[in-house]
């Protein structure tokens, strides 16, 4: 509530978010849209517990995390949130399977359980035939599907997607958005940053930002 974010560079302050009031219900599919510099990525980073607001209160899953410690925020990111990035953020030197296992390694899940879970997730995104490949040797669309499987590793309640189709061709974009729709239909909350209005047709709401403020919304 009344979220503000200001960055300080030297003696100068640069306000990026200027009093954001936004309520997202459990199970909603939300798109954040706006021109570069509108504050949408900064807002997404705060919602994803990757950054902190300068002022205001932020409730996540009915918990006030505004004053949470770094360790508490890391636990929330690990257990409650799944992240999908435009640039995939996969580790090139390990296999597709190991990439999907990685969040479960950090959560200290036993090896046999995490391998079984990773295989199940890769099957769910149609990549069971790529488990031993390096991310460097598969297509961009396949990399993003690996990233989705990795985001689901710890069965998060909320998926945060930053331009998930930004580096993809039309066919791959459609495949990724069909998976996102399926995740939404399963009851997950999805918060997606995008520049592309064509991929928002399955969203419950589109929130438009400009100059650090909510300009309006459409459903």
C-alpha positions in Angstrom: 0.0 0.0 0.0 1.4 3.4 -1.0 4.5 1.8 -2.3 7.3 4.1 -3.1 10.8 3.4 -4.4 13.5 6.0 -4.7 17.1 5.4 -5.8 19.9 7.6 -4.6 22.9 8.3 -6.8 25.4 10.6 -5.1 23.4 13.5 -3.6 20.5 13.1 -6.0 17.3 11.1 -5.5 15.4 9.5 -8.3 11.8 8.4 -7.5 10.8 5.4 -9.6 7.5 4.3 -7.9 5.3 7.1 -6.6 2.6 5.7 -4.4 1.5 2.3 -5.9 -1.7 0.8 -4.5 -2.5 -2.6 -6.0 -4.3 -5.6 -4.7 -3.8 -8.9 -6.4 -6.1 -11.8 -5.5 -5.0 -15.4 -5.1 -5.3 -17.2 -8.5 -5.3 -14.0 -10.6 -3.4 -13.7 -13.8 -2.1 -10.1 -13.9 -0.1 -8.3 -16.6 1.9 -5.2 -15.8 2.4 -3.0 -18.9 4.0 0.4 -19.6 6.8 2.1 -21.5 10.4 1.8 -20.5 11.0 3.7 -17.3 7.4 3.4 -16.1 8.4 1.4 -13.0 6.9 -2.0 -13.9 10.1 -3.9 -13.5 10.8 -2.2 -10.2 7.4 -3.0 -9.0 7.8 -6.7 -10.1 11.1 -6.8 -8.2 9.4 -5.6 -5.0 6.6 -8.1 -5.4 9.1 -10.8 -6.0 11.1 -9.9 -2.9 14.1 -9.1 -5.0 14.1 -5.5 -3.9 12.6 -3.5 -1.0 10.2 -0.5 -1.2 11.6 2.8 0.2 8.2 3.5 1.8 4.9 1.8 2.2 3.6 -1.6 3.3 3.8 -4.7 1.2 1.6 -7.8 2.1 2.5 -11.1 0.5 0.2 -14.1 1.1 -1.3 -12.1 4.0 2.0 -11.5 5.6 3.7 -8.1 6.0 7.1 -8.5 4.5 8.0 -4.8 4.5 10.4 -5.4 7.4 11.4 -9.0 6.7 15.1 -9.8 7.0 17.2 -10.8 4.0 17.1 -14.5 5.2 13.3 -14.3 5.5 13.0 -12.9 2.0 15.3 -15.6 0.6 13.1 -18.2 2.2 9.9 -16.6 0.7 11.6 -16.5 -2.8 12.6 -20.2 -2.4 9.3 -21.6 -1.1 6.5 -19.4 -2.4 7.7 -17.8 -5.6 8.8 -19.0 -9.0 10.6 -16.8 -11.5 10.7 -16.8 -15.3 13.0 -14.3 -17.0 13.3 -13.0 -20.5 16.9 -14.1 -20.7 16.1 -17.6 -19.2 18.9 -17.4 -16.6 19.8 -21.1 -17.1 23.2 -22.5 -16.2 25.0 -23.5 -19.5 27.5 -25.8 -18.0 25.0 -28.3 -16.5 22.2 -30.3 -18.1 18.6 -29.3 -18.6 17.6 -31.8 -15.9 20.2 -30.3 -13.4 18.9 -26.8 -14.1 15.4 -27.8 -13.1 16.7 -29.6 -10.0 18.7 -26.6 -8.8 15.9 -24.9 -6.7 15.3 -28.2 -5.0 19.0 -28.5 -4.2 18.8 -25.2 -2.4 15.8 -26.4 -0.5 17.8 -29.6 0.5 15.3 -32.0 -1.1 16.8 -35.5 -1.4 18.4 -36.4 -4.7 16.0 -39.1 -5.8 12.9 -37.0 -5.0 14.3 -33.9 -6.9 15.3 -36.0 -9.9 11.8 -37.5 -10.1 10.2 -34.1 -9.7 12.4 -32.5 -12.4 11.6 -35.3 -14.8 7.9 -34.9 -14.2 8.1 -31.2 -14.8 10.1 -31.5 -18.0 7.5 -34.0 -19.3 4.8 -31.5 -18.4 6.4 -28.9 -20.7 7.1 -31.4 -23.5 10.9 -31.7 -23.0 11.5 -35.2 -21.6 13.6 -35.8 -24.7 16.0 -33.0 -23.8 16.9 -33.9 -20.2 20.6 -34.6 -20.9 21.1 -31.6 -23.2 22.9 -28.5 -22.3 20.8 -25.3 -22.4 23.2 -24.0 -25.0 22.2 -26.8 -27.4 18.4 -26.3 -27.4 16.2 -23.6 -29.0 15.1 -20.4 -27.3 11.6 -21.6 -26.9 12.8 -24.8 -25.3 15.0 -22.8 -23.0 12.0 -20.9 -21.8 10.1 -24.1 -21.2 13.0 -25.4 -19.1 12.9 -22.1 -17.2 9.2 -22.6 -16.5 9.8 -26.1 -15.3 12.6 -24.8 -13.0 10.2 -22.1 -11.7 7.8 -24.8 -10.7 10.4 -27.0 -8.9 9.3 -26.1 -5.4 5.6 -25.9 -6.3 5.3 -22.1 -5.7 1.9 -20.4 -5.2 3.0 -17.3 -7.3 4.7 -17.2 -10.6 6.5 -14.0 -11.6 7.3 -13.7 -15.3 9.5 -10.8 -16.7 8.9 -10.5 -20.4 8.6 -14.3 -20.8 8.1 -14.2 -24.6 10.4 -11.2 -25.2 13.2 -13.3 -26.9 10.9 -15.8 -28.7 9.4 -16.2 -32.1 5.6 -16.4 -32.6 5.3 -20.2 -32.4 7.4 -20.4 -29.2 5.6 -17.5 -27.7 2.3 -19.3 -28.2 3.7 -22.5 -26.6 4.9 -20.5 -23.6 1.6 -18.7 -23.1 -0.4 -21.9 -23.4 1.7 -23.3 -20.5 1.1 -20.1 -18.5 -2.6 -20.3 -19.1 -2.6 -24.0 -17.9 -0.7 -22.9 -14.7 -3.3 -20.2 -14.2 -6.1 -22.7 -14.7 -4.5 -24.9 -12.0 -4.9 -22.0 -9.6 -1.6 -20.4 -9.5 -1.2 -16.6 -9.2 0.7 -15.2 -12.2 2.2 -11.7 -12.4 3.7 -11.0 -15.8 5.6 -7.9 -17.1 5.2 -7.5 -20.8 5.4 -4.9 -23.6 3.3 -7.1 -25.9 -0.5 -6.5 -25.7 -1.1 -9.6 -27.9 -0.1 -12.0 -25.1 -2.5 -10.5 -22.4 -5.7 -12.0 -23.8 -5.8 -14.7 -21.1 -5.0 -12.3 -18.3 -7.7 -11.3 -15.7 -6.4 -7.8 -15.6 -3.9 -5.6 -17.3 -2.4 -2.9 -15.1 -0.9 0.0 -17.0 1.9 2.1 -15.4 3.4 5.4 -16.4 6.0 7.5 -14.6 5.9 5.4 -11.5 2.1 5.5 -11.1 -0.8 3.2 -12.0 -2.4 4.9 -15.0 -5.4 2.5 -15.2 -6.4 -1.1 -15.6 -8.5 -3.2 -17.9 -10.0 -6.7 -17.7 
